[in-house]
C-alpha cells in the first residue's frame, strides 16, 4: 500500500524527495534504517563516519520528505531520538511546469518576504493558510509560481517564522509576549504569533 503521496501541486515536496534520495550519505542512511530498523544519531554515526551536525542535517532533510520519522526512546537515563523508516513506497506526480518554479528555493524565500508584506498591506492580516488564488491576486503572479510558493511555505514553515521574527522582534517585546495581543496588533494569525514567540524563545 502506498501511504506517502506527493501530488502535482506539491512541487517543493517533490524536489525535496528527489534531493533526499539522490545523495550518497542519505542513501546510506536509508539503507541502514532498512537493515537495522530503529537507530539513534549516535548509532548511525558508528556506521556512517560523519560529524553529528552533518548527520543531523541529513536526518532533518529526510524527515521533511516524510520517509523517515523518530520517537523518543530510553537509553540509560536519557531520552533520545530514535529514527526509523516511515515509508518504503512513495507515489509522486510531477507537473513539470509547476516543478520548474520550485527548484529555486532562494527565489521562493524572497517571494515569501514579498508575500508577507503584501498580505499585511493589502489584507491587513496574515492568515494561517494561504490559497493559490489569493497569492496570485496579492502578488500578481502566475498559478505555477503561486502553487510552488504555497507548497514552499507549508514545507518550510520555519522560514516564514524567521522572516516574521526579523520583521517584528522589537514590537513583540513591547507587546509583553502576549500571543493574542501580538496577533491583533501585528495582524497575524494566532498560530503565527505563538510560533513566533517560541522561535524567539519568549514562550
N, C-alpha and C positions, 0 to 999 in steps of 0.2 A: 504494500500500500504506500502511495506517495503522500507524505504528510506535509512536506515543505514545498509550497508552490510560489514561484516568483512570476508575477503577471507582467504583461506587456507595459502596464502603466507604472511599473516599479523598476525603472532603468538603473537607478543608483544601486539598488539591491542586487540586480543582475551583474553590474560592473564589479561590485564587491565580491560576489561569489566567484566570478572568473578570476579576479586578482588573488583571491584566497587560495584557490586550488591549483594555480599555475606555478606558485613559488615553491622552491625546493624545501625550505625549512618547514613551511606549513604542510607540504605533502608528507614530510617525515613525521610531523606531529599527528596528522590524521591517521597514518599507518600505525603509529604507536598506540593510539587510543583504540583502534580496531583490534590490535593484537592483545593489548594488556587490559583494556577496559578503563576503569576509573583511576586517574592519576593526578597527583598534586604537581604544582610547578617544580618543586624540588625533585620529584620522581622523574619528570620529563627531562630536567637538566642533566640527570645522571646518564640518560640515553642520548641526549642531543646537547653537545657541549657548546652552549651559548650562554651569554650573561642572562641573569634573571630579568632585567628590564627589557632585553631583546625578546626573550621568550614571552614575556607578558604582552608586549606589543602584538606579537603574532597571535596569542591566545585571544586578545581582545578583538582582533580583526575577524578571527574565525567565529567568535561568539556573536559578533554583529551580523554575520551572514545567516545565523540560525542553525548552523550544522553542528555546533558544539554548545554545551551548557556546563554549569557547575552546581555543586551543592556543598554545603559545609559539612565536614567530617571531623571526628575527633582523632587527633594524632598526639599521643601523650596527654599533656594538659591543655593543649591548644586546639582551637577550631580553625581548620584551614580549608581553602577551596580545593575541591577535587573535581577535575574536569572529566567529561565523558562525551562521547559522540552521540549527539541527539538525533541526527537524521542521516541515513545512509543513501536515501533515494530522493532526488530533487527534480521537480519538473519546472522548467523555465521557458517562458515565452519572451522573445526579444523582438521589439519593434525597432528596426534599425534607425529610423528617422528620430524616434524619441531617444534611443540609446546614444546616438551621436551627440545629443545635448548634455548627456550625463557624465561623459568621460572627463570633462574638465571641472574637477571639483573646486579648484581655486576660483574659477569664474562663478560657479554656483554659490560659493561662500560670499562673494562680493554682491551677488544678487540678493542674498538673504538680508544683507545690510540695507540695500535699497528697498526691499520689500517691507522691512520693519518700519523704516521712515515713512514709506508711502501709506501704510496702514494707519500709523499714528497721525499723519497729516490729513488724510482723506476720510478715514473712517473714525478717527479718534479712539480707536480700540484695536488691540492686538488679540485675536481670538485664540482659542486652544487648538482648533483645527483650521486648516486652510483648504479652500476649494480651488480647483483648477480654473474655473470661470472667474472667480474673484481675483486670483493672481493675474490672470490675463488682463482683466479690467484695470486693476490698480497699477500694474507695471507697464501696460501697453505692449505685452509680449505675445508671442505665438503659443499655440496649445502645446507644442512639443517642449518648449523651454519651461512653460508653466508646469507641465507634468513632471519633468525632471526636477524642478525646484521643489515641488510638493514632496516628492519622494526623498529628496536630499534632506529636507527639514525633518521628516519623520524618521529617517535613518540616522542622521547626525543631530539629534535634538540638542546635544550639549553645545554645538556650535552656536545655535540661536541664543542659548542661555549665556554663553560667554560674551556675545555681542551686546546683549541686554546689560550684562554686568559692566562692560566698558562704558556703555551709554548712561547708565543710571546709578552707578555706585555711590556717588556723592549724595544724590537725592534720597537714596534708600536709608542712609544713616539719619538723615533729618526726619524721616517718616517713622522713626522709633521701631524699626524692624517689625512692623505690624503688617502681615500679609494682605489683609483685607484693605487696609488703608493704602498700601502700596499699589494694589490692584486698581483702586478707584482713582488715586491721584496720578498714576502714570499711564492709565488707560491700557492696562494689560490684564489678561485673564488671570484669575486667582491661581490657576495651575502654574503659570509662569512666575508669578510673584513668590510662591513657595519654593519653586526650583531655584530661583534667583538667590533667595536668602540662603539656601543650602549651599549653593555654589560659592557664595561669598563668606561661607562659614559663620553666618549670623543667626542660624536657626539650628 
